[in-house]
Amino acid sequence: MDDSIRFKCPICGALPNDACVRTDGTLTPGPHRGRKAVAPGAKPVPRQDFSQAATRAAVRDATEGK
């Protein structure tokens, strides 16, 4: 199991241990990159994949438990 699935997804709002979903409601084959980026110990996503504002928001949401 991917360790990042244990954390709330900052992209789609999927709760811990739930699969990520697309905007049309279908399940994604794996966690969103943003979810992987905020999971401790997960392989970091290259910085160019996120704007600074999106990265700050993802980290803030993950650390504040939203």
PDB file of N, CA, C and O in Angstrom, chain B, residues numbered from 101:
ATOM      1  N   MET B 101       0.851  -1.186   0.000  1.00  0.00           N
ATOM      2  CA  MET B 101       0.000   0.000   0.000  1.00  0.00           C
ATOM      3  C   MET B 101       0.890   1.240   0.000  1.00  0.00           C
ATOM      4  O   MET B 101       1.927   1.267   0.662  1.00  0.00           O
ATOM      5  N   ASP B 102       0.491   2.233  -0.723  1.00  0.00           N
ATOM      6  CA  ASP B 102       1.221   3.496  -0.781  1.00  0.00           C
ATOM      7  C   ASP B 102       1.024   4.234   0.545  1.00  0.00           C
ATOM      8  O   ASP B 102      -0.109   4.419   0.989  1.00  0.00           O
ATOM      9  N   ASP B 103       2.135   4.662   1.184  1.00  0.00           N
ATOM     10  CA  ASP B 103       2.038   5.352   2.476  1.00  0.00           C
ATOM     11  C   ASP B 103       1.265   6.657   2.390  1.00  0.00           C
ATOM     12  O   ASP B 103       0.662   7.080   3.376  1.00  0.00           O
ATOM     13  N   SER B 104       1.271   7.306   1.227  1.00  0.00           N
ATOM     14  CA  SER B 104       0.592   8.588   1.116  1.00  0.00           C
ATOM     15  C   SER B 104      -0.926   8.450   1.257  1.00  0.00           C
ATOM     16  O   SER B 104      -1.607   9.433   1.548  1.00  0.00           O
ATOM     17  N   ILE B 105      -1.459   7.253   1.057  1.00  0.00           N
ATOM     18  CA  ILE B 105      -2.904   7.036   1.171  1.00  0.00           C
ATOM     19  C   ILE B 105      -3.364   7.186   2.621  1.00  0.00           C
ATOM     20  O   ILE B 105      -4.563   7.308   2.875  1.00  0.00           O
ATOM     21  N   ARG B 106      -2.441   7.180   3.563  1.00  0.00           N
ATOM     22  CA  ARG B 106      -2.782   7.305   4.981  1.00  0.00           C
ATOM     23  C   ARG B 106      -3.087   8.750   5.389  1.00  0.00           C
ATOM     24  O   ARG B 106      -3.436   9.010   6.541  1.00  0.00           O
ATOM     25  N   PHE B 107      -2.959   9.679   4.455  1.00  0.00           N
ATOM     26  CA  PHE B 107      -3.149  11.097   4.729  1.00  0.00           C
ATOM     27  C   PHE B 107      -4.272  11.656   3.866  1.00  0.00           C
ATOM     28  O   PHE B 107      -4.528  11.158   2.770  1.00  0.00           O
ATOM     29  N   LYS B 108      -4.940  12.693   4.364  1.00  0.00           N
ATOM     30  CA  LYS B 108      -5.997  13.343   3.595  1.00  0.00           C
ATOM     31  C   LYS B 108      -5.398  13.974   2.342  1.00  0.00           C
ATOM     32  O   LYS B 108      -4.338  14.596   2.408  1.00  0.00           O
ATOM     33  N   CYS B 109      -6.059  13.819   1.221  1.00  0.00           N
ATOM     34  CA  CYS B 109      -5.572  14.364  -0.044  1.00  0.00           C
ATOM     35  C   CYS B 109      -5.893  15.858  -0.134  1.00  0.00           C
ATOM     36  O   CYS B 109      -7.056  16.247  -0.029  1.00  0.00           O
ATOM     37  N   PRO B 110      -4.861  16.706  -0.329  1.00  0.00           N
ATOM     38  CA  PRO B 110      -5.111  18.138  -0.457  1.00  0.00           C
ATOM     39  C   PRO B 110      -5.708  18.518  -1.811  1.00  0.00           C
ATOM     40  O   PRO B 110      -6.164  19.648  -1.985  1.00  0.00           O
ATOM     41  N   ILE B 111      -5.711  17.609  -2.754  1.00  0.00           N
ATOM     42  CA  ILE B 111      -6.223  17.880  -4.093  1.00  0.00           C
ATOM     43  C   ILE B 111      -7.723  17.600  -4.178  1.00  0.00           C
ATOM     44  O   ILE B 111      -8.492  18.469  -4.591  1.00  0.00           O
ATOM     45  N   CYS B 112      -8.142  16.401  -3.793  1.00  0.00           N
ATOM     46  CA  CYS B 112      -9.556  16.025  -3.949  1.00  0.00           C
ATOM     47  C   CYS B 112     -10.298  15.911  -2.621  1.00  0.00           C
ATOM     48  O   CYS B 112     -11.519  15.755  -2.601  1.00  0.00           O
ATOM     49  N   GLY B 113      -9.567  15.989  -1.518  1.00  0.00           N
ATOM     50  CA  GLY B 113     -10.203  15.910  -0.211  1.00  0.00           C
ATOM     51  C   GLY B 113     -10.495  14.497   0.268  1.00  0.00           C
ATOM     52  O   GLY B 113     -11.208  14.313   1.255  1.00  0.00           O
ATOM     53  N   ALA B 114      -9.949  13.489  -0.423  1.00  0.00           N
ATOM     54  CA  ALA B 114     -10.169  12.105   0.007  1.00  0.00           C
ATOM     55  C   ALA B 114      -9.619  11.919   1.419  1.00  0.00           C
ATOM     56  O   ALA B 114      -8.518  12.372   1.732  1.00  0.00           O
ATOM     57  N   LEU B 115     -10.388  11.255   2.254  1.00  0.00           N
ATOM     58  CA  LEU B 115      -9.982  11.026   3.638  1.00  0.00           C
ATOM     59  C   LEU B 115      -8.890   9.964   3.718  1.00  0.00           C
ATOM     60  O   LEU B 115      -8.699   9.201   2.772  1.00  0.00           O
ATOM     61  N   PRO B 116      -8.172   9.910   4.840  1.00  0.00           N
ATOM     62  CA  PRO B 116      -7.140   8.878   4.992  1.00  0.00           C
ATOM     63  C   PRO B 116      -7.693   7.482   4.702  1.00  0.00           C
ATOM     64  O   PRO B 116      -8.805   7.142   5.106  1.00  0.00           O
ATOM     65  N   ASN B 117      -6.910   6.701   4.007  1.00  0.00           N
ATOM     66  CA  ASN B 117      -7.221   5.325   3.595  1.00  0.00           C
ATOM     67  C   ASN B 117      -8.330   5.216   2.554  1.00  0.00           C
ATOM     68  O   ASN B 117      -8.762   4.108   2.236  1.00  0.00           O
ATOM     69  N   ASP B 118      -8.800   6.344   2.014  1.00  0.00           N
ATOM     70  CA  ASP B 118      -9.748   6.325   0.899  1.00  0.00           C
ATOM     71  C   ASP B 118      -9.013   6.665  -0.391  1.00  0.00           C
ATOM     72  O   ASP B 118      -8.035   7.413  -0.369  1.00  0.00           O
ATOM     73  N   ALA B 119      -9.469   6.132  -1.495  1.00  0.00           N
ATOM     74  CA  ALA B 119      -8.842   6.400  -2.786  1.00  0.00           C
ATOM     75  C   ALA B 119      -9.122   7.835  -3.241  1.00  0.00           C
ATOM     76  O   ALA B 119     -10.151   8.415  -2.895  1.00  0.00           O
ATOM     77  N   CYS B 120      -8.198   8.396  -4.016  1.00  0.00           N
ATOM     78  CA  CYS B 120      -8.406   9.718  -4.610  1.00  0.00           C
ATOM     79  C   CYS B 120      -9.445   9.610  -5.725  1.00  0.00           C
ATOM     80  O   CYS B 120      -9.602   8.559  -6.347  1.00  0.00           O
ATOM     81  N   VAL B 121     -10.146  10.712  -5.963  1.00  0.00           N
ATOM     82  CA  VAL B 121     -11.169  10.732  -7.004  1.00  0.00           C
ATOM     83  C   VAL B 121     -10.930  11.889  -7.968  1.00  0.00           C
ATOM     84  O   VAL B 121     -10.377  12.925  -7.599  1.00  0.00           O
ATOM     85  N   ARG B 122     -11.357  11.689  -9.198  1.00  0.00           N
ATOM     86  CA  ARG B 122     -11.275  12.742 -10.209  1.00  0.00           C
ATOM     87  C   ARG B 122     -12.472  13.676 -10.051  1.00  0.00           C
ATOM     88  O   ARG B 122     -13.394  13.392  -9.286  1.00  0.00           O
ATOM     89  N   THR B 123     -12.450  14.785 -10.775  1.00  0.00           N
ATOM     90  CA  THR B 123     -13.559  15.741 -10.698  1.00  0.00           C
ATOM     91  C   THR B 123     -14.870  15.147 -11.191  1.00  0.00           C
ATOM     92  O   THR B 123     -15.943  15.612 -10.807  1.00  0.00           O
ATOM     93  N   ASP B 124     -14.796  14.117 -12.042  1.00  0.00           N
ATOM     94  CA  ASP B 124     -16.026  13.477 -12.521  1.00  0.00           C
ATOM     95  C   ASP B 124     -16.516  12.373 -11.584  1.00  0.00           C
ATOM     96  O   ASP B 124     -17.513  11.710 -11.871  1.00  0.00           O
ATOM     97  N   GLY B 125     -15.811  12.176 -10.457  1.00  0.00           N
ATOM     98  CA  GLY B 125     -16.238  11.204  -9.456  1.00  0.00           C
ATOM     99  C   GLY B 125     -15.645   9.817  -9.594  1.00  0.00           C
ATOM    100  O   GLY B 125     -15.879   8.969  -8.732  1.00  0.00           O
ATOM    101  N   THR B 126     -14.880   9.552 -10.652  1.00  0.00           N
ATOM    102  CA  THR B 126     -14.262   8.241 -10.811  1.00  0.00           C
ATOM    103  C   THR B 126     -12.987   8.165  -9.979  1.00  0.00           C
ATOM    104  O   THR B 126     -12.330   9.175  -9.728  1.00  0.00           O
ATOM    105  N   LEU B 127     -12.653   6.962  -9.563  1.00  0.00           N
ATOM    106  CA  LEU B 127     -11.449   6.760  -8.761  1.00  0.00           C
ATOM    107  C   LEU B 127     -10.200   6.881  -9.618  1.00  0.00           C
ATOM    108  O   LEU B 127     -10.201   6.491 -10.785  1.00  0.00           O
ATOM    109  N   THR B 128      -9.139   7.421  -9.039  1.00  0.00           N
ATOM    110  CA  THR B 128      -7.856   7.481  -9.735  1.00  0.00           C
ATOM    111  C   THR B 128      -7.114   6.166  -9.497  1.00  0.00           C
ATOM    112  O   THR B 128      -7.378   5.492  -8.501  1.00  0.00           O
ATOM    113  N   PRO B 129      -6.194   5.786 -10.384  1.00  0.00           N
ATOM    114  CA  PRO B 129      -5.469   4.526 -10.199  1.00  0.00           C
ATOM    115  C   PRO B 129      -4.494   4.580  -9.020  1.00  0.00           C
ATOM    116  O   PRO B 129      -4.031   3.539  -8.553  1.00  0.00           O
ATOM    117  N   GLY B 130      -4.185   5.761  -8.549  1.00  0.00           N
ATOM    118  CA  GLY B 130      -3.279   5.929  -7.414  1.00  0.00           C
ATOM    119  C   GLY B 130      -3.498   7.294  -6.799  1.00  0.00           C
ATOM    120  O   GLY B 130      -4.307   8.078  -7.296  1.00  0.00           O
ATOM    121  N   PRO B 131      -2.783   7.590  -5.717  1.00  0.00           N
ATOM    122  CA  PRO B 131      -2.944   8.893  -5.062  1.00  0.00           C
ATOM    123  C   PRO B 131      -2.501  10.055  -5.957  1.00  0.00           C
ATOM    124  O   PRO B 131      -1.619   9.895  -6.801  1.00  0.00           O
ATOM    125  N   HIS B 132      -3.119  11.222  -5.765  1.00  0.00           N
ATOM    126  CA  HIS B 132      -2.691  12.421  -6.475  1.00  0.00           C
ATOM    127  C   HIS B 132      -1.257  12.771  -6.086  1.00  0.00           C
ATOM    128  O   HIS B 132      -0.800  12.409  -5.002  1.00  0.00           O
ATOM    129  N   ARG B 133      -0.554  13.471  -6.963  1.00  0.00           N
ATOM    130  CA  ARG B 133       0.822  13.878  -6.664  1.00  0.00           C
ATOM    131  C   ARG B 133       0.897  14.768  -5.429  1.00  0.00           C
ATOM    132  O   ARG B 133       1.840  14.668  -4.645  1.00  0.00           O
ATOM    133  N   GLY B 134      -0.092  15.633  -5.255  1.00  0.00           N
ATOM    134  CA  GLY B 134      -0.109  16.509  -4.085  1.00  0.00           C
ATOM    135  C   GLY B 134      -0.198  15.729  -2.783  1.00  0.00           C
ATOM    136  O   GLY B 134       0.375  16.130  -1.770  1.00  0.00           O
ATOM    137  N   ARG B 135      -0.918  14.616  -2.813  1.00  0.00           N
ATOM    138  CA  ARG B 135      -1.036  13.762  -1.630  1.00  0.00           C
ATOM    139  C   ARG B 135       0.299  13.098  -1.331  1.00  0.00           C
ATOM    140  O   ARG B 135       0.702  12.980  -0.173  1.00  0.00           O
ATOM    141  N   LYS B 136       0.975  12.669  -2.377  1.00  0.00           N
ATOM    142  CA  LYS B 136       2.291  12.064  -2.195  1.00  0.00           C
ATOM    143  C   LYS B 136       3.304  13.088  -1.676  1.00  0.00           C
ATOM    144  O   LYS B 136       4.201  12.745  -0.905  1.00  0.00           O
ATOM    145  N   ALA B 137       3.156  14.343  -2.102  1.00  0.00           N
ATOM    146  CA  ALA B 137       4.111  15.384  -1.721  1.00  0.00           C
ATOM    147  C   ALA B 137       4.027  15.730  -0.241  1.00  0.00           C
ATOM    148  O   ALA B 137       5.037  16.105   0.354  1.00  0.00           O
ATOM    149  N   VAL B 138       2.857  15.617   0.366  1.00  0.00           N
ATOM    150  CA  VAL B 138       2.711  15.998   1.772  1.00  0.00           C
ATOM    151  C   VAL B 138       2.874  14.822   2.728  1.00  0.00           C
ATOM    152  O   VAL B 138       2.927  15.019   3.942  1.00  0.00           O
ATOM    153  N   ALA B 139       2.953  13.599   2.197  1.00  0.00           N
ATOM    154  CA  ALA B 139       3.102  12.426   3.053  1.00  0.00           C
ATOM    155  C   ALA B 139       4.550  12.310   3.542  1.00  0.00           C
ATOM    156  O   ALA B 139       5.469  12.259   2.724  1.00  0.00           O
ATOM    157  N   PRO B 140       4.768  12.267   4.854  1.00  0.00           N
ATOM    158  CA  PRO B 140       6.136  12.129   5.372  1.00  0.00           C
ATOM    159  C   PRO B 140       6.783  10.851   4.860  1.00  0.00           C
ATOM    160  O   PRO B 140       6.166   9.785   4.870  1.00  0.00           O
ATOM    161  N   GLY B 141       8.005  10.960   4.421  1.00  0.00           N
ATOM    162  CA  GLY B 141       8.740   9.808   3.941  1.00  0.00           C
ATOM    163  C   GLY B 141       8.423   9.402   2.521  1.00  0.00           C
ATOM    164  O   GLY B 141       9.052   8.486   1.990  1.00  0.00           O
ATOM    165  N   ALA B 142       7.466  10.057   1.891  1.00  0.00           N
ATOM    166  CA  ALA B 142       7.133   9.732   0.505  1.00  0.00           C
ATOM    167  C   ALA B 142       8.177  10.364  -0.414  1.00  0.00           C
ATOM    168  O   ALA B 142       8.791  11.371  -0.065  1.00  0.00           O
ATOM    169  N   LYS B 143       8.367   9.779  -1.561  1.00  0.00           N
ATOM    170  CA  LYS B 143       9.308  10.322  -2.518  1.00  0.00           C
ATOM    171  C   LYS B 143       8.827  11.709  -2.960  1.00  0.00           C
ATOM    172  O   LYS B 143       7.686  11.858  -3.397  1.00  0.00           O
ATOM    173  N   PRO B 144       9.688  12.716  -2.849  1.00  0.00           N
ATOM    174  CA  PRO B 144       9.234  14.072  -3.204  1.00  0.00           C
ATOM    175  C   PRO B 144       8.925  14.222  -4.686  1.00  0.00           C
ATOM    176  O   PRO B 144       9.560  13.597  -5.535  1.00  0.00           O
ATOM    177  N   VAL B 145       7.954  15.049  -4.975  1.00  0.00           N
ATOM    178  CA  VAL B 145       7.576  15.349  -6.349  1.00  0.00           C
ATOM    179  C   VAL B 145       8.438  16.525  -6.799  1.00  0.00           C
ATOM    180  O   VAL B 145       8.636  17.461  -6.025  1.00  0.00           O
ATOM    181  N   PRO B 146       8.960  16.507  -8.033  1.00  0.00           N
ATOM    182  CA  PRO B 146       9.763  17.638  -8.494  1.00  0.00           C
ATOM    183  C   PRO B 146       9.031  18.955  -8.325  1.00  0.00           C
ATOM    184  O   PRO B 146       7.830  19.042  -8.580  1.00  0.00           O
ATOM    185  N   ARG B 147       9.748  19.974  -7.900  1.00  0.00           N
ATOM    186  CA  ARG B 147       9.152  21.262  -7.580  1.00  0.00           C
ATOM    187  C   ARG B 147       8.391  21.879  -8.748  1.00  0.00           C
ATOM    188  O   ARG B 147       7.386  22.556  -8.533  1.00  0.00           O
ATOM    189  N   GLN B 148       8.844  21.662  -9.965  1.00  0.00           N
ATOM    190  CA  GLN B 148       8.191  22.284 -11.110  1.00  0.00           C
ATOM    191  C   GLN B 148       6.772  21.765 -11.339  1.00  0.00           C
ATOM    192  O   GLN B 148       6.043  22.330 -12.154  1.00  0.00           O
ATOM    193  N   ASP B 149       6.365  20.711 -10.644  1.00  0.00           N
ATOM    194  CA  ASP B 149       5.007  20.183 -10.790  1.00  0.00           C
ATOM    195  C   ASP B 149       3.961  21.011 -10.046  1.00  0.00           C
ATOM    196  O   ASP B 149       2.763  20.821 -10.259  1.00  0.00           O
ATOM    197  N   PHE B 150       4.393  21.921  -9.179  1.00  0.00           N
ATOM    198  CA  PHE B 150       3.457  22.724  -8.399  1.00  0.00           C
ATOM    199  C   PHE B 150       3.865  24.186  -8.415  1.00  0.00           C
ATOM    200  O   PHE B 150       5.054  24.504  -8.442  1.00  0.00           O
ATOM    201  N   SER B 151       2.896  25.062  -8.400  1.00  0.00           N
ATOM    202  CA  SER B 151       3.203  26.468  -8.174  1.00  0.00           C
ATOM    203  C   SER B 151       3.510  26.612  -6.688  1.00  0.00           C
ATOM    204  O   SER B 151       3.131  25.753  -5.892  1.00  0.00           O
ATOM    205  N   GLN B 152       4.182  27.673  -6.313  1.00  0.00           N
ATOM    206  CA  GLN B 152       4.507  27.878  -4.905  1.00  0.00           C
ATOM    207  C   GLN B 152       3.238  28.008  -4.070  1.00  0.00           C
ATOM    208  O   GLN B 152       3.178  27.493  -2.954  1.00  0.00           O
ATOM    209  N   ALA B 153       2.237  28.682  -4.593  1.00  0.00           N
ATOM    210  CA  ALA B 153       0.994  28.863  -3.844  1.00  0.00           C
ATOM    211  C   ALA B 153       0.297  27.521  -3.612  1.00  0.00           C
ATOM    212  O   ALA B 153      -0.200  27.261  -2.516  1.00  0.00           O
ATOM    213  N   ALA B 154       0.258  26.675  -4.634  1.00  0.00           N
ATOM    214  CA  ALA B 154      -0.390  25.367  -4.491  1.00  0.00           C
ATOM    215  C   ALA B 154       0.357  24.497  -3.497  1.00  0.00           C
ATOM    216  O   ALA B 154      -0.259  23.778  -2.711  1.00  0.00           O
ATOM    217  N   THR B 155       1.678  24.557  -3.527  1.00  0.00           N
ATOM    218  CA  THR B 155       2.479  23.771  -2.601  1.00  0.00           C
ATOM    219  C   THR B 155       2.250  24.231  -1.171  1.00  0.00           C
ATOM    220  O   THR B 155       2.064  23.411  -0.273  1.00  0.00           O
ATOM    221  N   ARG B 156       2.264  25.558  -0.956  1.00  0.00           N
ATOM    222  CA  ARG B 156       2.014  26.087   0.393  1.00  0.00           C
ATOM    223  C   ARG B 156       0.639  25.663   0.896  1.00  0.00           C
ATOM    224  O   ARG B 156       0.495  25.269   2.054  1.00  0.00           O
ATOM    225  N   ALA B 157      -0.359  25.742   0.042  1.00  0.00           N
ATOM    226  CA  ALA B 157      -1.721  25.368   0.437  1.00  0.00           C
ATOM    227  C   ALA B 157      -1.802  23.885   0.773  1.00  0.00           C
ATOM    228  O   ALA B 157      -2.441  23.512   1.757  1.00  0.00           O
ATOM    229  N   ALA B 158      -1.166  23.035  -0.024  1.00  0.00           N
ATOM    230  CA  ALA B 158      -1.187  21.587   0.225  1.00  0.00           C
ATOM    231  C   ALA B 158      -0.518  21.263   1.549  1.00  0.00           C
ATOM    232  O   ALA B 158      -1.035  20.461   2.326  1.00  0.00           O
ATOM    233  N   VAL B 159       0.612  21.871   1.810  1.00  0.00           N
ATOM    234  CA  VAL B 159       1.327  21.613   3.071  1.00  0.00           C
ATOM    235  C   VAL B 159       0.528  22.143   4.248  1.00  0.00           C
ATOM    236  O   VAL B 159       0.423  21.474   5.276  1.00  0.00           O
ATOM    237  N   ARG B 160      -0.036  23.337   4.110  1.00  0.00           N
ATOM    238  CA  ARG B 160      -0.834  23.934   5.200  1.00  0.00           C
ATOM    239  C   ARG B 160      -2.038  23.050   5.519  1.00  0.00           C
ATOM    240  O   ARG B 160      -2.313  22.775   6.687  1.00  0.00           O
ATOM    241  N   ASP B 161      -2.750  22.606   4.495  1.00  0.00           N
ATOM    242  CA  ASP B 161      -3.928  21.772   4.723  1.00  0.00           C
ATOM    243  C   ASP B 161      -3.562  20.443   5.372  1.00  0.00           C
ATOM    244  O   ASP B 161      -4.283  19.953   6.240  1.00  0.00           O
ATOM    245  N   ALA B 162      -2.451  19.867   4.954  1.00  0.00           N
ATOM    246  CA  ALA B 162      -2.027  18.584   5.518  1.00  0.00           C
ATOM    247  C   ALA B 162      -1.581  18.720   6.972  1.00  0.00           C
ATOM    248  O   ALA B 162      -1.842  17.836   7.789  1.00  0.00           O
ATOM    249  N   THR B 163      -0.920  19.805   7.290  1.00  0.00           N
ATOM    250  CA  THR B 163      -0.423  19.971   8.644  1.00  0.00           C
ATOM    251  C   THR B 163      -1.488  20.477   9.606  1.00  0.00           C
ATOM    252  O   THR B 163      -1.387  20.259  10.813  1.00  0.00           O
ATOM    253  N   GLU B 164      -2.501  21.147   9.086  1.00  0.00           N
ATOM    254  CA  GLU B 164      -3.585  21.636   9.942  1.00  0.00           C
ATOM    255  C   GLU B 164      -4.725  20.634  10.060  1.00  0.00           C
ATOM    256  O   GLU B 164      -5.690  20.867  10.788  1.00  0.00           O
ATOM    257  N   GLY B 165      -4.614  19.517   9.342  1.00  0.00           N
ATOM    258  CA  GLY B 165      -5.617  18.464   9.437  1.00  0.00           C
ATOM    259  C   GLY B 165      -6.940  18.777   8.781  1.00  0.00           C
ATOM    260  O   GLY B 165      -7.973  18.246   9.190  1.00  0.00           O
ATOM    261  N   LYS B 166      -6.933  19.634   7.764  1.00  0.00           N
ATOM    262  CA  LYS B 166      -8.186  19.986   7.083  1.00  0.00           C
ATOM    263  C   LYS B 166      -8.540  18.957   6.060  1.00  0.00           C
ATOM    264  O   LYS B 166      -9.563  19.083   5.386  1.00  0.00           O
TER     265      LYS B 166
END
